[in-house]
Amino acid sequence: MAISPPSDIVMDVARAAEPADVEAARAALARRAGGAPGTFSVDQAATVDAGSMLSRATADKAEATNPAKKFQRFEAMVLTTFIQNMMPKDTEGVYGKGLAGDMWKSQLAEKVADVMAEHGGIGIAKSMLADHYLDGKRKVPVGPVGGGPERAEIDQQTRLSTSMIEELQRKAARSMTGDDTTIKTDIKI
């Protein structure tokens, strides 16, 4: 089954409407646009050219260097999932049936999540951004995200301490149960 996206929803709605209502809607849109009512045509000046695409790519690169924007986008993605799960399931009358209805529903959830994230969201981006501090102009992660030789040494000491405590616990348990059998392990302390 093939679909024709432009006619999938818009044309179905136009076909279902009364012809007089369609003409009234066209006239109202023409009045708002300040033009004469007529058929749809593509404005060649409004088409996307390579220059506008390049400027969008440049804007995306500039945005990518801003960690606050990255965290805001992440929060919007998480909020999209939350909102999609909170939306009612039986909404064919509102969004339509099948794939087209699912697309409209997901787009609504995405836009609502984007607006929520722009206005502070639920604090995911803020808390993730707070997990960094500035060292001059460089952002440095705080907590266990950071590494380095000092962290590796601390991790090694923690593992050794944990294995020593576990070995002592095994010996204490064997002495309490009276089990003198030794258990061979490959761990060397």
C-alpha positions as CSV (number, residue, x, y, z in Angstrom):
1,M,0.0,0.0,0.0
2,A,1.5,3.3,-1.1
3,I,0.6,6.7,0.4
4,S,0.8,10.1,-1.1
5,P,1.9,12.3,1.8
6,P,0.5,15.6,0.6
7,S,-2.9,14.1,0.0
8,D,-2.8,11.8,3.0
9,I,-4.2,14.3,5.4
10,V,-4.7,17.7,3.8
11,M,-6.5,16.5,0.8
12,D,-8.7,14.1,2.8
13,V,-9.8,17.0,4.9
14,A,-10.4,19.2,1.8
15,R,-12.4,16.4,0.1
16,A,-14.5,15.9,3.3
17,A,-15.3,19.6,3.6
18,E,-18.2,21.3,1.9
19,P,-17.2,23.2,-1.3
20,A,-18.6,26.4,0.1
21,D,-16.5,26.0,3.3
22,V,-13.4,25.4,1.2
23,E,-14.0,28.5,-0.8
24,A,-14.6,30.5,2.4
25,A,-11.3,29.2,3.8
26,R,-9.4,30.1,0.7
27,A,-10.8,33.7,0.7
28,A,-10.0,34.1,4.4
29,L,-6.4,33.0,3.8
30,A,-6.1,35.3,0.8
31,R,-7.4,38.3,2.9
32,R,-4.8,37.5,5.7
33,A,-2.0,37.2,3.1
34,G,-3.1,40.4,1.4
35,G,-3.4,38.7,-2.0
36,A,-6.2,37.8,-4.3
37,P,-7.8,34.3,-4.0
38,G,-6.4,31.8,-6.5
39,T,-4.8,28.5,-6.9
40,F,-1.7,27.4,-5.0
41,S,1.6,28.2,-6.6
42,V,5.2,27.8,-5.5
43,D,7.1,31.1,-4.9
44,Q,10.6,30.6,-6.5
45,A,12.0,33.2,-4.1
46,A,10.9,31.1,-1.1
47,T,12.7,28.0,-2.2
48,V,15.8,26.8,-0.3
49,D,19.1,27.6,-1.9
50,A,22.6,26.4,-1.1
51,G,23.5,29.6,0.7
52,S,20.7,29.3,3.2
53,M,21.6,25.6,3.8
54,L,25.2,26.5,4.4
55,S,24.2,29.3,6.9
56,R,22.0,26.7,8.7
57,A,24.9,24.3,8.9
58,T,27.1,27.1,10.3
59,A,24.5,27.8,12.9
60,D,24.3,24.2,13.8
61,K,28.0,24.0,14.3
62,A,28.0,27.1,16.5
63,E,25.1,25.6,18.5
64,A,27.1,22.3,18.9
65,T,29.8,24.1,20.8
66,N,27.3,25.4,23.3
67,P,26.9,22.7,26.0
68,A,23.8,24.3,27.4
69,K,22.0,23.9,24.0
70,K,23.2,20.3,23.8
71,F,21.8,19.5,27.3
72,Q,18.6,21.3,26.4
73,R,18.2,19.2,23.3
74,F,18.8,16.1,25.4
75,E,16.1,17.2,27.8
76,A,13.7,17.8,25.0
77,M,14.3,14.3,23.7
78,V,13.6,12.8,27.2
79,L,10.5,15.0,27.6
80,T,9.3,13.9,24.1
81,T,9.3,10.3,25.3
82,F,7.5,11.3,28.6
83,I,4.9,13.3,26.7
84,Q,4.3,10.5,24.1
85,N,3.7,8.1,26.9
86,M,1.3,10.5,28.7
87,M,-0.8,11.2,25.6
88,P,-4.1,9.3,25.3
89,K,-3.9,6.2,23.1
90,D,-7.3,6.4,21.4
91,T,-6.9,9.6,19.4
92,E,-7.8,8.7,15.8
93,G,-10.5,11.3,15.8
94,V,-7.9,14.0,16.5
95,Y,-4.8,13.0,14.7
96,G,-6.0,10.5,12.1
97,K,-5.5,6.9,11.6
98,G,-2.4,4.8,10.9
99,L,1.0,6.1,10.2
100,A,-0.1,9.7,9.4
101,G,-1.9,9.9,12.8
102,D,1.2,8.6,14.6
103,M,3.4,11.1,12.8
104,W,1.1,14.1,13.8
105,K,1.0,12.8,17.4
106,S,4.7,12.4,17.7
107,Q,5.3,15.8,16.1
108,L,3.0,17.4,18.7
109,A,4.8,15.6,21.5
110,E,8.2,16.8,20.1
111,K,7.2,20.4,19.7
112,V,5.6,20.5,23.2
113,A,8.8,19.0,24.6
114,D,11.0,21.5,22.7
115,V,9.0,24.4,24.2
116,M,9.1,22.9,27.7
117,A,12.9,22.4,27.4
118,E,13.4,26.0,26.2
119,H,11.5,27.3,29.3
120,G,13.5,25.2,31.8
121,G,11.9,21.8,31.4
122,I,12.0,19.6,34.5
123,G,15.7,20.5,35.3
124,I,17.6,17.7,33.4
125,A,19.6,20.1,31.4
126,K,20.3,22.4,34.3
127,S,21.5,19.5,36.6
128,M,23.7,18.1,33.8
129,L,25.2,21.5,33.1
130,A,25.8,21.9,36.8
131,D,28.0,18.8,36.8
132,H,30.7,20.8,35.0
133,Y,32.9,23.7,36.2
134,L,35.0,26.2,34.3
135,D,38.8,25.9,34.3
136,G,39.6,29.0,32.5
137,K,37.6,28.7,29.3
138,R,37.5,24.9,29.4
139,K,34.5,23.0,30.9
140,V,35.7,20.1,33.2
141,P,33.3,17.4,34.3
142,V,32.9,16.9,38.0
143,G,32.5,13.6,39.8
144,P,33.2,10.1,38.6
145,V,33.0,11.2,35.0
146,G,36.5,12.5,35.3
147,G,39.5,10.3,35.0
148,G,43.2,10.6,35.1
149,P,46.0,8.8,36.9
150,E,44.8,9.9,40.4
151,R,41.4,8.4,39.8
152,A,42.9,5.1,38.5
153,E,45.0,4.8,41.6
154,I,42.0,5.5,43.9
155,D,40.0,2.9,41.9
156,Q,42.8,0.3,42.3
157,Q,43.0,0.9,46.1
158,T,39.2,0.6,46.4
159,R,39.2,-2.7,44.5
160,L,42.1,-4.1,46.7
161,S,40.3,-3.0,49.9
162,T,37.0,-4.6,48.7
163,S,38.7,-7.9,47.8
164,M,40.5,-8.0,51.2
165,I,37.3,-7.4,53.1
166,E,35.5,-10.1,51.0
167,E,38.3,-12.6,51.7
168,L,38.1,-11.8,55.5
169,Q,34.3,-12.3,55.3
170,R,34.8,-15.7,53.6
171,K,37.3,-16.8,56.3
172,A,35.0,-15.7,59.1
173,A,32.0,-17.5,57.5
174,R,34.1,-20.7,57.1
175,S,35.2,-20.6,60.8
176,M,31.6,-20.1,62.0
177,T,30.3,-23.0,59.9
178,G,33.2,-25.3,60.8
179,D,34.0,-25.8,57.1
180,D,37.8,-26.2,56.8
181,T,37.8,-26.9,53.1
182,T,39.7,-24.3,51.2
183,I,38.3,-22.7,48.1
184,K,40.9,-22.1,45.4
185,T,40.6,-18.6,43.9
186,D,42.6,-16.9,41.2
187,I,42.6,-13.6,43.2
188,K,46.0,-12.7,44.6
189,I,46.1,-10.2,47.4
